[in-house]
Amino acid sequence: MVKRLLDLPGLPGSDAADALGIAITHAQVGRTMARLSEATALARTTSGMYRQGRTR
């Protein structure tokens, strides 16, 4: 999979493939966490109108 994702001309060694796989995963998680933090910040600004609780 690393070979396909990075369009490598040949197969990397097993240790190199592991290291590249971890780097790819880290990059993807970083993007996802950035998106989540943006969504959370938005939720924090809009949830203020609910601070008074439910009305009965």
N, C-alpha and C positions, 0 to 999 in steps of 0.2 A: 504494500500500500504506500509506503514511503517513496518507493521508486516511482509510482504513478503520480502521487501528489506533487513531487518535486521534479518530475520529468527527467529523471537521471538516466544516463546512457547505460548503466549497468547496475547490478545489485550491490548495495553497500554491505560491508561486513556486518555480522550480527550485532556487535557492540555499537557500531556507527548507526545502524538502523534503529536500535533502541534509543540512542541519544537523539537522533533526528525525530523520532516519534514523540519523545517527551517534549522536545522544543516545539513541535507543531501543536501538540495538545496545550502547552503553556500559552502559546499565542492565541489559540482559539478561546481558551478560558479567560484570558485577559480581555478580549473583545466582549465576551458575554458578561463579564463582571462590570465592565464599563457601561454597557447597556442597562444592566440591572440597577446600577447606582443612579443613572439618569432617571429611570422609571421610579425608583424609590424617592428621589428628591421631588419629583412631580407629585407623587402620592402624598408626601409630607405637606406640600403647599396647599393641596386641595382638600386634605382631610380636616383642616382647621374648622370648617363649618360644622363638623359633627362633634366638636369637643363638648357641647352642652349636654349631650346624651340624647336618649330617646324621649319623644313626647308621648304622653299616654292619653 
